[in-house]
């Protein structure tokens, strides 16, 4: 009887963790969407607010990760499978996790992959914006004229060499 209660506790713990994870993932997807829209529109007016929300969500996500690690460590201590939440869910549900728990695991995995894609998209967009700003600063600094980096006041094109005059 004690094993059944323990398994029910494991299932409830897994369900609670996955529920919190789903909430964090949804909110983080929303923040990443908003952040991307702001970058596209070059809108920095609410950047601090979005960044603060993102940091709070990252903290919640870290807590989910820490709880996952604790659960898997506890499972290992009790002789349960401990390499993944799915493996633990299968073990505590007598070889077949409940449909709800299995669905939560699948959704969490898919959303995590989506978060990775959104994060990468935002990173690429930020890098492109940074490159654009860098090019604008170079144009402003040089007055639109490309300055040679290998000569003293002479144009690189008149020297006929990339390294020196002897070349």
C-alpha positions, -999 to +999 in steps of 0.1 A: +000+000+000+029+023+008+042+020-028+009+031-042+008+062-020+044+069-029+036+065-067+006+088-064+028+114-047+054+111-075+026+115-101+013+146-083+047+160-079+054+155-116+021+170-126+027+200-104+062+206-118+049+202-154+020+226-147+044+253-134+068+246-163+039+250-188+029+283-172+065+297-173+070+285-209+038+302-221+047+335-204+083+333-217+070+327-253+048+358-249+078+379-237+100+367-265+073+375-291+070+410-276+107+415-275+110+404-311+082+428-321+100+456-303+133+449-321+115+448-354+098+482-347+130+496-331+108+504-300+129+508-269+102+525-248+092+494-228+125+475-230+132+478-193+098+464-184+101+435-208+136+427-197+125+427-160+097+403-169+120+381-189+145+379-160+117+370-135+106+342-159+141+330-163+143+328-125+111+308-124+124+285-152+156+279-132+135+270-102+116+244-123+150+231-135+162+229-099+130+211-088+134+186-117+170+179-105+157+174-069+130+150-080+153+129-101+178+128-072+151+118-048+139+091-073+174+078-076+176+076-038+144+056-037+156+032-064+133+047-091+145+055-126+162+089-126+176+097-160+145+117-172+110+128-160+094+106-187+112+075-174+102+084-139+066+089-149+065+056-166+079+038-136+056+054-110+025+048-132+032+011-136+046+012-171+021+036-186+019+073-174-016+087-173-027+103-205-027+137-189+008+133-175+021+120-209+005+149-227+021+174-203+055+158-209+050+160-247+038+196-245+066+207-222+092+192-246+076+208-277+074+242-259+110+240-248+120+234-284+099+264-295+115+286-268+149+276-282+138+287-317+123+320-305+155+327-285+177+320-315+155+341-338+157+370-313+195+366-310+199+367-348+177+398-350+198+415-323+230+406-341+217+420-374+206+452-356+240+455-340+257+451-373+234+477-389+242+502-360+279+494-364+278+502-401+259+535-395+285+545-369+312+538-394+295+559-420+291+588-395+327+585-383+342+584-418+318+608-435+308+580-458+344+576-472+361+543-466+395+549-450+424+526-456+438+507-427+472+500-441+485+533-453+493+567-440+468+590-456+471+574-490+442+554-505+447+516-505+436+516-541+465+538-553+491+516-535+483+485-555+489+463-525+471+453-494+502+450-471+528+475-483+542+494-513+568+468-521+542+442-526 
